[in-house]
Amino acid sequence: MITKRIIPCLDVKDGRVVKGVNFEGLGDVASPVELAKFYSQCGADELVFYDITASAEGRALFTDILCETAKQVFIPLTVGGGINSVADFDRVLKCGADKVSVNSGAIRNPSLVGEAAKLYGDQCVVLSVDIKRVNGVFTVFSKGGRENTGMEAIEWIKRCAADGAGEIVVNSIDTDGVKQGFDLEMLEAVCNAVSVPVIASGGAGKIDDFITLFKALPKVDAGLAASIFHFGEVQISDLKKKMAENNIPARI
């Protein structure tokens, strides 16, 4: 049976890891280089590095801090933020990324997913989608959750998966940083729409939230979280032990 992945997320702003609630009120946490080194050594299955203001500020992702971070990581590293072209994919991969996450760039240029998949393979292209309910409809937001695109999320995800996105990260803005559990309704809708791996993001507050996620939605491949790992509220080793006790396959 395929093991379920546990993925810490580094939201990076001005070279520092930050964390907020509902994508707002960002507070400083730590150095991404030091955190990446810590997670690489303590049982994380993968690591995500997001330059969270690159798209909103209309600039390329900071590559110097990424290169330093990548040197510390011996697990798969996914990188996103300001990815607007296949040249951006190339630049980030050369910095040490294993996979590239695209969000606002794909919204601006829907052909980007297909172009990148043809060049680098589906396994390299990760579609990250920031979703919020608007009048009861799952709606795609761009620029770090700041801008309502008006697009219905499930159809957008289906289109990008068909074009070659090899993984989907579902970021629920409604549950982000609230620590009341993952957005199971939203995740189930995505899992039922695509056959590629789905990563749950937004809402984890305790170990049991991951147990509930994987038991309620066996199709979800991974759980992603930030602050509960950054601040030591959940130790990855403890989480994986609890997963094993609940017959959820994990890499111990």
C-alpha positions as CSV (number, residue, x, y, z in Angstrom):
1,M,0.0,0.0,0.0
2,I,1.3,3.5,-0.8
3,T,2.3,5.4,2.2
4,K,0.6,8.7,3.1
5,R,3.0,11.6,3.0
6,I,3.5,14.3,5.7
7,I,4.6,17.6,4.2
8,P,5.7,20.7,6.1
9,C,5.3,23.9,4.2
10,L,7.6,26.9,4.3
11,D,5.7,30.1,3.4
12,V,8.6,32.5,2.7
13,K,8.4,36.3,2.6
14,D,11.5,38.5,2.3
15,G,13.7,35.5,3.0
16,R,11.9,34.5,6.2
17,V,9.3,31.8,7.0
18,V,6.0,33.4,8.0
19,K,2.5,32.2,9.0
20,G,-0.9,33.8,9.2
21,V,-4.6,32.9,9.4
22,N,-6.9,32.8,6.4
23,F,-3.9,34.0,4.3
24,E,-3.7,37.2,6.4
25,G,-1.7,38.7,9.3
26,L,1.6,37.2,8.5
27,G,4.1,36.7,11.5
28,D,7.8,35.9,11.4
29,V,8.7,32.3,12.2
30,A,12.3,31.4,11.3
31,S,15.0,31.0,8.7
32,P,13.8,28.7,5.8
33,V,17.4,27.2,5.6
34,E,17.3,26.1,9.3
35,L,13.8,24.9,9.2
36,A,14.4,22.9,6.0
37,K,17.4,21.2,7.6
38,F,15.3,20.3,10.6
39,Y,12.5,18.8,8.6
40,S,14.8,16.9,6.4
41,Q,16.2,15.2,9.4
42,C,13.1,14.6,11.5
43,G,10.9,12.4,9.3
44,A,9.2,14.7,6.8
45,D,8.4,12.9,3.6
46,E,8.7,16.0,1.4
47,L,9.0,19.8,1.8
48,V,7.2,22.7,0.1
49,F,8.8,26.1,-0.3
50,Y,6.5,28.9,-1.3
51,D,7.7,32.4,-2.0
52,I,4.2,33.7,-1.1
53,T,4.4,37.3,-2.3
54,A,6.3,36.8,-5.6
55,S,3.1,36.8,-7.7
56,A,1.4,39.6,-5.8
57,E,4.6,41.7,-6.1
58,G,5.1,40.8,-9.8
59,R,8.6,39.5,-9.4
60,A,10.5,36.3,-9.9
61,L,11.1,33.9,-7.0
62,F,14.1,34.6,-4.8
63,T,16.6,32.1,-5.9
64,D,19.5,32.8,-3.5
65,I,17.6,31.7,-0.4
66,L,16.1,28.8,-2.3
67,C,19.6,27.5,-3.3
68,E,20.7,27.7,0.3
69,T,17.5,25.9,1.4
70,A,17.8,23.2,-1.2
71,K,21.3,22.3,-0.1
72,Q,19.9,21.3,3.3
73,V,17.2,19.1,2.0
74,F,17.5,15.3,1.2
75,I,13.8,14.7,0.7
76,P,11.8,15.8,-2.4
77,L,11.4,19.6,-2.5
78,T,8.5,21.4,-4.2
79,V,9.0,25.1,-4.9
80,G,6.4,27.7,-5.9
81,G,5.8,31.4,-6.1
82,G,6.1,33.7,-9.1
83,I,6.2,30.7,-11.6
84,N,4.9,32.3,-14.8
85,S,6.8,30.5,-17.6
86,V,8.7,27.4,-18.5
87,A,11.9,29.5,-18.0
88,D,10.8,29.9,-14.3
89,F,10.4,26.1,-14.1
90,D,13.9,25.7,-15.5
91,R,15.4,28.3,-13.1
92,V,13.8,26.8,-10.0
93,L,14.8,23.2,-11.0
94,K,18.4,24.3,-11.4
95,C,18.3,25.7,-7.9
96,G,17.6,22.2,-6.5
97,A,13.8,21.8,-6.7
98,D,12.4,18.4,-7.5
99,K,8.9,19.6,-8.4
100,V,7.5,23.0,-9.3
101,S,4.2,24.3,-8.0
102,V,2.3,26.7,-10.2
103,N,-0.8,28.7,-9.1
104,S,-1.4,32.3,-10.3
105,G,0.9,31.8,-13.3
106,A,-1.3,29.0,-14.6
107,I,-4.4,31.2,-14.1
108,R,-2.8,33.9,-16.2
109,N,-1.5,31.5,-18.8
110,P,-3.5,28.3,-18.8
111,S,-1.2,26.6,-21.4
112,L,1.7,26.7,-18.9
113,V,0.8,23.4,-17.2
114,G,0.8,21.5,-20.5
115,E,4.0,23.2,-21.8
116,A,5.8,22.4,-18.5
117,A,4.5,18.8,-18.4
118,K,5.8,18.2,-21.9
119,L,9.2,19.5,-21.1
120,Y,9.8,18.1,-17.6
121,G,7.1,15.4,-17.2
122,D,3.8,15.3,-15.3
123,Q,5.6,14.3,-12.1
124,C,7.4,17.6,-12.0
125,V,4.3,19.8,-12.3
126,V,2.2,20.5,-9.2
127,L,-0.9,22.6,-9.4
128,S,-1.6,24.5,-6.3
129,V,-5.1,25.9,-6.0
130,D,-6.3,28.4,-3.4
131,I,-10.0,27.9,-2.9
132,K,-12.6,29.7,-1.0
133,R,-16.4,29.3,-0.9
134,V,-18.2,32.2,-2.6
135,N,-22.0,32.0,-2.3
136,G,-21.5,28.3,-1.7
137,V,-19.4,27.7,-4.8
138,F,-15.8,26.5,-4.6
139,T,-14.0,29.5,-6.2
140,V,-10.3,29.9,-7.3
141,F,-8.4,32.8,-5.8
142,S,-5.0,34.0,-7.1
143,K,-2.1,36.2,-5.9
144,G,-1.8,34.4,-2.5
145,G,-5.5,34.3,-1.9
146,R,-6.0,38.1,-2.5
147,E,-7.9,38.1,-5.8
148,N,-11.1,36.3,-6.7
149,T,-10.7,34.9,-10.3
150,G,-14.4,34.0,-10.6
151,M,-13.4,30.5,-11.8
152,E,-15.2,27.4,-10.4
153,A,-12.4,25.4,-8.7
154,I,-13.3,21.8,-9.6
155,E,-13.5,22.5,-13.4
156,W,-10.2,24.3,-13.2
157,I,-8.5,21.5,-11.4
158,K,-10.0,18.9,-13.9
159,R,-8.7,20.9,-16.8
160,C,-5.1,21.3,-15.4
161,A,-5.0,17.6,-14.5
162,A,-5.9,16.7,-18.1
163,D,-3.2,19.0,-19.3
164,G,-0.5,17.2,-17.3
165,A,-0.5,18.5,-13.7
166,G,0.9,15.4,-11.8
167,E,-0.3,16.5,-8.3
168,I,-2.9,18.9,-6.9
169,V,-2.4,20.8,-3.7
170,V,-5.8,21.9,-2.4
171,N,-5.4,25.0,-0.2
172,S,-8.6,25.8,1.6
173,I,-8.6,29.5,2.5
174,D,-11.7,28.9,4.7
175,T,-9.7,26.7,7.0
176,D,-6.2,28.0,6.6
177,G,-4.5,28.6,10.0
178,V,-7.7,28.1,11.9
179,K,-6.6,24.7,13.2
180,Q,-10.1,23.2,13.3
181,G,-9.3,20.4,10.8
182,F,-9.0,19.9,7.1
183,D,-11.7,20.9,4.6
184,L,-13.1,17.4,4.0
185,E,-16.0,18.5,1.8
186,M,-13.7,20.5,-0.5
187,L,-11.1,17.7,-0.6
188,E,-13.7,15.0,-1.4
189,A,-15.0,17.0,-4.3
190,V,-11.4,17.3,-5.7
191,C,-10.6,13.6,-5.1
192,N,-13.8,12.6,-7.0
193,A,-12.9,14.8,-9.9
194,V,-9.3,13.7,-10.7
195,S,-7.1,10.6,-10.6
196,V,-3.8,12.3,-9.8
197,P,-2.5,12.6,-6.2
198,V,-4.3,15.1,-4.0
199,I,-2.5,17.0,-1.2
200,A,-4.6,18.5,1.6
201,S,-3.6,21.9,2.9
202,G,-5.2,24.3,5.4
203,G,-6.7,23.6,8.8
204,A,-4.5,21.0,10.6
205,G,-4.4,21.8,14.3
206,K,-3.5,18.5,15.9
207,I,-2.5,14.9,15.2
208,D,-6.1,13.7,15.1
209,D,-6.9,16.0,12.2
210,F,-4.5,14.0,10.0
211,I,-6.0,10.7,11.2
212,T,-9.5,12.0,10.4
213,L,-8.3,13.2,7.0
214,F,-6.8,9.9,5.9
215,K,-9.6,7.7,7.3
216,A,-12.4,9.8,5.9
217,L,-10.8,10.3,2.5
218,P,-8.5,7.4,1.6
219,K,-7.9,8.9,-1.8
220,V,-6.0,11.9,-0.3
221,D,-2.3,11.2,-0.7
222,A,-0.7,13.7,1.7
223,G,-1.3,16.1,4.4
224,L,0.5,19.5,4.3
225,A,0.8,21.9,7.3
226,A,2.9,24.8,8.5
227,S,2.5,26.4,11.9
228,I,1.7,23.2,13.9
229,F,5.1,21.8,12.8
230,H,7.0,25.1,12.9
231,F,6.0,25.8,16.6
232,G,6.4,22.3,17.8
233,E,2.7,21.7,18.4
234,V,2.9,18.4,16.5
235,Q,6.1,16.3,16.1
236,I,6.2,14.4,12.8
237,S,7.5,11.3,14.6
238,D,4.5,11.4,17.0
239,L,2.1,11.9,14.1
240,K,3.5,9.0,12.1
241,K,3.4,6.7,15.2
242,K,-0.3,7.6,15.6
243,M,-0.9,6.9,11.9
244,A,0.7,3.5,12.2
245,E,-1.5,2.7,15.3
246,N,-4.5,3.6,13.1
247,N,-3.4,1.4,10.2
248,I,-2.6,4.3,8.0
249,P,0.5,3.5,6.0
250,A,3.4,5.9,6.7
251,R,7.1,5.9,6.2
252,I,8.5,5.6,9.8
